[in-house]
Every structure is written in C-alpha cells, then in structure tokens.
Amino acid sequence: VEGKAYYNALGETDKFFYENKIASGDDWRYNEYYGSYQTLVMAKTVCSLAKQGSQKNITENFFSYEEMNCEVNFDKDTLSAYYTEENYKDVFTLTPEELDKKIAELDGMIQELETGIINAKIEDFYKMRLDMSTEELAESQNNLQAAEAELAKSPDNAKIKMTAEEARAAVKTAELNQWGMEYLNKNKPEYGSWQYNSVMDILTNAAAEFSYNVLMNEELFSTSDERHMFKSYDEYKAKIEALTKDAEEAVELVKYSLDKNIPLPEALDSSLRSSFLGDAGSAAFIVCLFMVAVASTIMFNEYSTGSVRLLLIRPKSRSKILLSKLLTVIFYGVVTMLVSLAVLFVMELIFTDNNDMTVPYLLMKGGKVAQINPIVYTLMNVGARMFSAFVIIAFVFMLSTVFAKGGIFALMVGAAAVCASSIIQPICAELNSRLHGVLTYTVLPYLNLSQYIGNTVKDYSYGGSMLGEIFGGAGAGRQFDPALGTVIVAAHIALFLAIAFGVFKKKQIKN
C-alpha cells in the first residue's frame, strides 16, 4: 500500500505538469516549481497513509525522513514549499482530527500552487528574484553595519575583524547577485538563454566565491581547522588570493559578455566553439600518444633489425640521419593533427546546432577583457598542448636513440607521461608550497601548457573537474608562470635532443 501510494504521488506530480503542457525542462515553471509541487503532494500522501493506519517503519521504506514532517512551509509569493528541521513534527504523532486538518491545509496549498504555476509569467519570476536579491542585500548591509560597530568598539579583536571581513564579502556577493537580477528584470531574456545562464549559473557561482573565501589573519588561522590543510599561512593565503582573483575575472567576463552581447560558450546549451575546442584537445592528446609511439620505436626498429650498422658506418652523416628521423616524427604528428582538425571541424559543423565560430572568445589579458578569434584560440590551445608534450617526445626519442633495447621502455614511460600531463598540474599546485616552490622551476607543471590558456568562467559554469576540487580548485595554477614554463620546456627539449645527437654521433658499432 505504501509503495503504491508513493508512486501514485510521483505520478500525480507529473500528471499536473503534463496536462498543463509544461512538463518540459525547457519550461521555467517546470524547473522552478516541480520540487515544491512534489513536496506538497508527498506531504499529503504521508498524512493520508498515517490516517489510514499505516505503520511508520513501513512508510519510511518509501518516503524520506523529511516527508515524515507534517509541518510544511509554503510561501505564496515565491510559490515555494519546503521542510525545515526547526519545526519538525512527526506525522505519526498526530491525532486523526489533526491529520484531517493537515490534509485540508495541504489541499489548499496545492490549489494555490497550481493556480500560481498556471498563471506565472517569466516577468514575475524575474521581479520576484530581484526583490529577493534586494532583501538579501539590505540584510547584508545591516549585518555589515553591525559588524563595523562592533569592530569600532574592539578594533584589535581578531574574531571581530574576521566577522567584519565576512560581512563585507557577503555585501559584495549580494551586490553582484542584485546586479544580475536587475539585468534579467530589465532585459527579460528567455529562460535558459545564454544571458539567463550567464547570470543564474556563472555569475552567481562566481559571486559566492567572495563569501566562501574570506582571508583570515594569521592569528585566527593558527587555531582554525584550515591549518591542517596547509603547510603554512602563506600557502593558505596564496590559495585564497588565487580563488578570489579567478572569481573577479569570471565576474568581469560575464559583465563584458552581457554588455557587448557576446555569449560565453559555457553559457550556451550548444556551442560549436566549445565542442570544437574540446574535441581538438582530445585529438591533440591522441596525436601526442601517436608521436610518442613513433619516436620511441623509430630508432629501436633500426637497432632490432640490425640496419643501424649501415647507418653508423657513415659518421659524417649521422647527425643528418638522426635529424631525418626526428623530422619524420614531427611531420607525421603535424600532418595528422591538421587532418584531424579539418575532419573534426566538418563533423562539428554538421552535428552541432549552434554555429558560433564567428563569435570571439573572451579572455582576461593584463586585467582587461580581450577578444580572440575561435580558430586562433583553438590553434593556440592545440599548439601549446603539442609543444609542451614535445618534451616527452624528445625524451623518449633520446631513450630510443641512446639505448639499443630501450624502445619498449621508452614507449611505456612516454605514454604514461602523456596520460598524466593533464592531471599533473593541479597535483603539483597542491604539493608546490610544501616543497618550498621547487616545482615551479621544474618541467612537471608545464607538461600541458594549454591549461594556462583559458577562460576562468569554466570553473563556475559546471563546477570544474573533480580533480580540480580535490587539488586546489579554481586558481590552482596561478602559482606557476606559463612564460617561465615555456622556457623550461624548450630547455628540456634542447637538452634531450642534444644528448640524443651527441650519443648517436659517437655510438660504437657492435657485431
């Protein structure tokens, strides 16, 4: 009985939205009010089961702990229904008369909600969100005034200073949220449009970072839980500053995007720019693996077949011979990459709905927003990816050249390094300060330089990668210098190739 009632409640919710032709994720009313409607229906169902004599332990097998709460809050203005722990009251403690009264109340709420949903307009929704953001801003400002008053009384109290800083951050977050709601209320874009997503998704997530990442002073840090997560206060401070800087840049990009009417690809449901860039990055990864395979075996094959003896008996031409092998690796890689890009572009053009390749990317450069052509941006990413990966290719080429039987080992090491190149940077960012910044001057965090050419907005549109959250989140790479990394990568490439050519020129022939 309880299981049937549960699924009937789910069906009742879906039936209402379906019959009123709003049972679609593209309709804002479905996304905004489905949860509230289901909350009320579930609450009514549990009350009905209790009245019929169902046992709580059986009902709990189908309904959640919250749904055992007979106290449901319903806001007529926002059409939101929700439970709270503060007013929790078990349904199964009510008398039959109380259950009848509660069911009647829930019926009334459901009717009000249905009427509100059917008559709701997107203009009303934007106005409601603006009013809510205005109230939040006023509350934040009041809290700041109170915190500053307390700080004036005790200017040297570390905890009161921190409270004031948190209040200032909350005001900044509330001001940005209100700015976004004012934009939506004024321009009234379609629900789910790139303008809507830019505000409701990216801007609000970036704005929240200012409240989440308030820098505490060293005195408070020494007694906080965060001290266990960082080796030093300087490490903690650097991370908070990086996270704040990323959030500030994301906000600037969103504002510029909305002001200039240039959509960020992260705010679009379908973006040829984004799809092509992502697939080009995947293609570059595969091509790098291919180049590693060729580089690690091109000389190994010469040794294993014995044909190297014919090459080594001509010492004057050894450098040219090895250079021709190296150029073969580069030629195959470059041609394969260009062909892959051409094929991918045509396929993306056919299968991606929104062709926005004429819309520039927006990037932060020197503290200002810069526009860049999508093709150029993609080539920059692919070029940076392959250039940094070439240090691995040069390394395996050296191993294959120096050691007659090192081909398989070189292939395994090279393939593993290419696979790890996309995840090594956040790991290095996590370990760098604990190693006194030594990793900044090694090649490890720069094995994929394309990670330093990007748009910080992606960290707030879909939450970023799980690995990024584990190892520093947004801003983790700010401690590394991509210009220095380019020099380090180039130096390592030159070193590995110099060793390969030097050893090959002096290599002895063995029968």
Buried (B, 14 or more C-beta within 10 A) or exposed (E): EBEEBBEEBEEBBBEBBEEBEBBEEEBBBBBBBBEBBBBBBBBBBBBBBBBEEBEBEEBBEBBEEBBBBBBBEBEEEBBBBEBEEEEEEEBBEBEEEBBEEBBEBBEEBBEBBBEBBEEBEBEEBBBBBBBBBBEBBEEBBEBBEEBBEBBEEEEEEBEBBBBBBBBBBBBBBBBBBBBBBBBBBEEBBEBBBBBBBBBBBBBBBBBBBBBEBBBBBEEBBEEEEBBEEBEBBEBBBBBBBBBBBBBBBBBBBBBBBBEEEBBBBBBBEEBBBBBBBBBBBEBBBEBBBBBBBBBBBBBBEBBEEEEBEEBBEEEEEBEEBBEEBBEEBBEBBEEBBEEBBEEBBEEBEEEBEBEBBEBBBBBBEEEEBEBBBBEEBBBBBBBBBBBBBBBBBBBBBBBBBBBBEBBEBBBEBBBEBBEBBBBBBBBBBBBBBEEEEEBBEBBBBBBBBBBBBBBBBBBBBEEBBEBBBEBBBBBBBBBBBBEEBBEBBBEBBEBBBEBBBBBBEEBEEEE
